[in-house]
Amino acid sequence: MSAPNKKAVPPMIFEDNFIEHKNIAWRVEPAHQDPNNPLLEPKYPWDSASPCVGHGTVIKDPIDGLYKAWTVSAAEYPGFWGDFEFRLTYAYSEDGVKWVRPELDICPFPGHPRTNILFDYDSGGRSTYASVLIDPVGNPDEPYEMFLFRHPWFKNPSLVVRGFSGKNERYLSLYRYRSKDGLHWRGVEGPYPLKTDDSMYVHKNKESGYVAHFKDCVPSLPGGYVPYDCAAGRCRIQFRMTSKDGTDWSEPTLIMQPDWKDHPGNQFMEVGYYPYGKGIIGLTAIFNATTQTQDLHFAASTDGLKWWRPAQCPCLPLAPAGDYGSGLIWPTRTLIEDDGKLYIYYGATDGLHADTYNPTPNMLRAFSGAFCRAWWDVGRMWAAVPAAGGDLEASLITPLMKLEGEKLHINGVTLRDGEIKVEVLHPIHTPGNPPLQKAVDGFSMAECIPFKGDHKCEVVRWKNGDSACLRGQNVHLRLSLRRARLYGFEWR
């Protein structure tokens, strides 16, 4: 095993990393909007409403290093609400900013013999939620894999999805494809007998296999009934399923629903999946049925089942009304880490989901928008801060941990005369009494040289002790914050 990178940014802290919190609040860093936004705007008849409504995958291809997007484009459609013209389309970029919609010979469109459409209606109806996974090592012959929703009844009289046998009259079904080049796809399995609503992303964990997050509905929670919402009387929540092979799936497990901290109109459209440190970041699309808008929140988990949302506030907030991203922000399947930044590509609509002055369920053309991206500095998405502010200190205590390395590295920021200090604690067990902790000689709070400034990977030191002598010991850490932000730490 290679030695750890001593300059690498320590992983973000999760709420579950601590057994005690005193005077702690959570700060969420707002995303930086790319100054080149919008990256793509409507151009062709098949993307006349939006070149990207999300519902797909944007990743940096490990095979050729290109940024690639398999996303859903929307066309103007004056029909019944919900019957939007969605097609799976492809684009690529060398730098992640300048995107090309290539002219392919896969799906012609009237007046356009070459397009960037990968699936049109004659191949099996409408397409949504493309989960594209790339594994050149595990499957070198067909390294591209995709799970895709097909709506076989939409403008497809045959009701057959090409590459699969038999008619399918369901509203939508999930299908699995493979490809040599990411453009020409071969049907593998489907339709899967899964009970889902109209959103699902599939991810792949190298250790345990496939993970799917999907939306379903329950009756509206108290105070959550919104008469003009197209799902009036229902509340959207999130479930999880797993599979070792992508074929046989577990029973659904509830992972996220509104709690007492949420606005009564909050509902959960999508939860992402991005392995990070010893946990998972799940960028979450929070739909507010009252305002008919959708923004993005961070969620984090150490096991994929129990999720925590720091501060429960937007990390990618809405733009002013009428601008791209003022109505609905639809994230693509996962985050992209590149050059010290964590990117999210998203569909940014400039309109609401429904008319809030209409007394009955309805839906506007809610997919008029553009393709945009935003980013955060790696390791600086959220932070623990003193809840009371001022000179009052806050503190966190870790569970018992075995120190495998020699030094403690911190990612943090102090303001004005603020500081972060750390002490190392031995557990004390007295029969009949609660567990206590006692500072290790030489490593008390008073002996800690305070962390000050703005550093993403700074070593903590003590006046009279070399922390290398603690290697192999089982200890707690108490971190004290005053006018400070703690993003992460790691002993290595």
N, C-alpha and C positions, 0 to 999 in steps of 0.2 A: 504494500500500500504506500502511495506517495505521501510525503510529508505535507502537512497543511500549509496553505499559503499564509505567511505571517502578516501580509498586508491586505488580505481579503476582508471585506466588510463583514463584521459579525452578523449572524442571522437575526432577524427581527424577533422581538419578544412577543409572546402570546400571553394572554391572561392566565392560562393554565401553567405557565412557567413559575408561578409563585404560590406559596401557601398562606401568605399574609400580605394585605394591602392596607396601608394607612395613608389617608389624605391623598389618594391617587385618583387622577382623572386621565382620560385618554384623548390625545390630540391626533386628528387625522389630517394628513397633508393633502391639500387640493392638487389635482393633476395640473401639469404644465401643458397647455394647449400648443400643438405644433404651429409655429408661425406661418407654415405653408397651407394650413387648412383653408378651405376644403381641398383635399387631395384629388378627389374626383367629383364632378357634378354631372347631372343628366346630359346625355349627348345623343343617344340612339333611341329609336322607337321602343325597344325592349327595356330601356332604363330611363324612360322619359319622366318617371316619378322620382326614381332614385337609382344610382348605380350600385348602391349597397344599402340594404335595410338591416344589415347584420346577418343573423341566421346562418352563419357559416364560419369558416376557419381562415385565419391569416397567420402564417408561420414563416420562419426563415428556414428554407430547405437545407438540411445538412448535406445533401448530395451535391448541389451546385452553388450554394450560398445565396441564392436569390430569395427575396421576399416574395411570397406567393399568396394569393387570395382566392379562395373558393367561397364566394358569397352570393347572396340572392339579390338580384336586381328586380325592380318593380316598374311596371308600366302603368300609364294612365288607364283607369278602367271605370266606366260609369255604372257598373252593375250593382247588384245587391251588396250591402256592406259585408266585408269579410271575403268577398270573392276577388281578391286582388290578383293581378297577373304577376306571379312570381316565377322567375327562371333562375336556375343555377348558372352563374357566369364565372369567368376566370380572368385574373389580371396578375401582372408580375411587376417587380421593381428591383433595380440594382441597389438602391440606397434607402428604400423604405419611404421615400418622399415622392419621387417622380414615378407614376404608375402608368403602365401600358395595358390597354385593352386590345389584345392581339386579334388579328383577323384569321380565325381558324376555319377549316373546312368541315367542321363537325355538325353544326346546326345552322342551316341557312335561315334567313328571315326575309319576307317579301321585300324586294328591292335591295337586299343585302346578301349576296351569295356567301360571304364570309363574315363571321361574327365571333364574339367571345362567349357565346352560349354553349354550355356543355350538355344540358338536358332541356329539351323543349317538350311541349305537351304530348306530341305523338309518341314519345318514348315512355310515357307512363303518367301523364298529368303534371300537375304543379310540383315543384321541388322546394323544400325548406330544410333548414337546420343540417347543413353539411358538416359532419365531424370528420375531418381529414387527418389521418395519422401517417407518419412516415417512419419506416423501419428498414433501412437498407441492409442491416446486419441480420435481422431475424428473417427477412423475406427478400433476398437480393433480386429474385426474378420479377417480383411485383412489389416493390417497396411501398407503394401508395395504397392505403386502405381508407375506405369512406363508409360511414353510416349516414344514411340520408332518408328523410321523410319524403314519401311520394303521396300525392293526392290523386289517385288513379281516375277519379270521376271527373276531374276538371279538364274540359275540352279534349277528352280522350274517349271517343265512343267505344273503343274496343275494351276498355276497363282492364287492359293488360299492361303490366309494366315490362318493358322490353328486357329480355334476358332472364325472365322468370315465367313460369308456366301458370296458366289459369287466370280467370278474371278475378278482380278484387274490387268489390263495391263499397269497401269501407271508406270513411271520410279521409283517413290518412293511415299509412302504415310505414314501419321502419324497414329499410332494406340495406344490405351490405354489399359493397363493391370492392374490387381490387384493380390496380392499374400499373403498367410499366412506366408511364410517363406523367401521370397525374392529370392527363387530358382525356384519354380514351379508357373508358371504364367497363369492366366485366362484372356482370351480376354474379354474386356468390351465394347469398342466403336472403330469404325473405318471402313473404312478410313475417316478421316476428310477432308472436301472439302476446304482445305487451299491452297493458292497459296504461295509456298515457294520454295527456291532453295534447296541445299543439306545439310543445317545445321539448326538445331533448338534445343534450350534447353528450357524446361518448368520448371518454378519455382513456388513455392506456398507462398503467403503472407497471414499470418493468418488473417489479417484485411480485405483485399480486394479480396482475391481469387488467381487465377492463373495468371502468367505473362509469356509470351513467347518472347524470343528474337530470331530472325531468319535472315538469309542472303537472299538477293535477289540481282539482278544486274540491273544496268543502263548502257547506252552507256558510253564508256571510256571518262573520263574528258580530257580537253586539255592537251596535253603532257603526257597522261597516257597510250597511246596505246603501247603494248608490243607484238611484233609479235610471240614470242616463247611461250607466256603464253597459257595454254589450254583454257582460257577464253578471248583470244585476241579480242579486240573490246568492252569488257564489264568491268565494275568496280563493285566490290562487296561492298555492303553497308548493314546497319543493320536496321531492323524494330522491332516494338513491337506490341503485341496483348495482350489483357486481357480477362479473363473469370471468372465469379463468381463461376461456377460449373465445369469448365473443358470441357464442352460440347459445349456451344454456345460462340463463340469468337467474339471480336470486329473487326472492320476494322483495317488494319495495319496502324501504325503511324511510320514515319521515325524518328529514334533516333540518327543515327551516319553515317556520310559520310566524306570523305576527305575535309579539308578546306585549306585555303591559307598557313597554317603553315606546312602542310604535304609535304613529298616528293612526286613528281608526280606519283611514282609507288605505293604509299601506298593504301591499300584496307582493308576492315574490314570483317574478317572471322567469328568471334564470339565475343559476349559481355556477360560476366557473370552477376551474380546477387547475391550479398551478403549483407543483411541488416546490417548496421553498424551505431551506434549512431542514429542520426536523418536523416540518408541518406542511400545511397546504394553504395557499391563498385562494379564496373563492370570490372573485369579483362578482358582485350580486346586483342584478337589475331590480330595483325597487319601484314598483308601479303604484302610484297614488290614484286610486279610483275616484277620489273626490275632485282632484284637479285634472285628471286624465293626462298626467305627465309621468315620465320615468327617468330617474337618475341612477347613478351607480354608487354602491357602498362597498367597503371592504368587509370581508368575512374571513375568518381564519379558523383552522382546526388542526389538532395534533393527531387525530385518528380518522378523519373523514366522516364521523358520525355526529359528534358534538361540535357545534359551530358557535363562534363568538364574533360579534360585530363591534369593533372598537368605536365608541362614541355614538354609534348608530346615526351617523350623519353622512352626507354625500362626500365621496372622494373625487367624483367627477360631477359637479353640479350643473344645473341647466343654464343655458344662455338666456339673454333677454328675449322676450316673446317676439316671434317673427324671424329670428336668426336660426341658422342651422344648429340643432341641438337644444332648441328651446322647448320642444314638445316631448320627444322620446329619444333616449339614448340606448341603442341596442348594441351591446358589446359582442365581439366575435368570440370564438370558443375559448381562447386562452390568451395569456400574456406572453410577450416576447422579451427575453432579456438580451440586451446587446449593448456593448460599449458603456457599461456602467449605468444603463437606464433600463427601466421596465416599461415596455410600451403596451398600449391597448389600442387596437383599431376598432372603429365603431361606425355604425350607421347613425347619422344625426338628422332627425326629422325636424322640420320647422313648423309643424302643426300638432295639435292635440290628438288624442286617441278618439275622442267623441265630443259632440257638441254639448257643453255643460248647461246650456239653456233649453235643451230638449228634455221634456219630462218623461220620455220613454227610452228604452235601450236603443242605442244607435252607434254607428262608427263612421267617423270621417275618413277621408283618404289619408290615413295616418302614416303613410310611408313615403311622403314627399320629402326628400332630403339629399344628403351628400355623404361621401366617404371621408372620414376624418381620423386623426389619431391624437393621443395624448400620452404623457409619460410622467414617471416618478423617478427620482434617484434610487438606485438599488439600495435597499436597507433603510430607506427613509420614507416609509409609507404611513406609519403611525408611531406615536411615542407616548410613554408614560410621563406625566407632568404632575406637579403639586396641584391638587384640586382647589385649595384655598388661595393660591397665589401669594404674592408678597414674600415676606421672610420666613413664612411657615414651612417647615420641612415636611417631606413625604418620604415614605420608605416602603420597600418591597423585600420579602424574604423568600428565598428559593427553597424548594424541597431539598432533602439530603442528596448530595451529588458527589460522585467520585471524581477527583481532579486528575484528569488524564494528562494534562499539559503542565506547563511551568508558569505561565503568565495569564493574567486576565486582560482581555482586550474589550474596549468599550466604544460604541458608536453613540455619540451624544453631542448636545449643544448646551452651553450655559449662557445666561443673559446677565449683563451688568456684572454684579459681584457674586453671581450664582456659582454653585459647585455641585459636583457629584462625588460622594465618598463611599467607600466599601469597607466592610469588616467581614472577617472570616470567623465562623462560629462552629464550635464543637457542640454536638447534641449532648445533653445531660439527662439521664433517665434515673429518676428517683422513685422507688416503689410507692405506689399509691398516689403519686402526684403527676400532673400533666408534664409532658416533655418540655425542657428548657434548653436555652442555648447560652453558651459562654464564649466570649471572644478568645481566639487563639492568641497566645502570647506573641507580641510583635505585629499582629495583624488586626488590631482594634480600630474602631472608627477614629479615635483620637490620633492614632499613628499613621493613618492614611494620608498620603499627599493628595490634596484635592485635584480632581479632574476639572479643568477650566478650558473654555474656548469652544471651538467648532472642529471636531475631529471624528472621522469615520472609523478609525481603527487606532486607538490610543491605548498604550499599556498603563495599567494602574500600578502604582508603587506605594510601598510603605517605608517609613523613615528608618526602621531598624530591622527590617526583615527582607530576605530574598525569597520571593514566593515560590521559587523552584523547589524549596524544601517541603512544600505541601503536596507535592505530586504523589498520587495514590491514596490520599486521605479522603475520608468521607466527611463532608462538611456542609453547612449552610452558608449562603452569602446574604448579607443584609446590605442593600443599596439605598443610600440616602440622597434625596434630591432637594435642592433649594434653587429656585429660579433656573430650572434646568429641564431639558428634554432627554429622556433615555430611549433610544431607538432599539438598541440591541447590545448584547455582550456575549462573550464566549471565552472560556478558559482553554487555552491551547499552548 
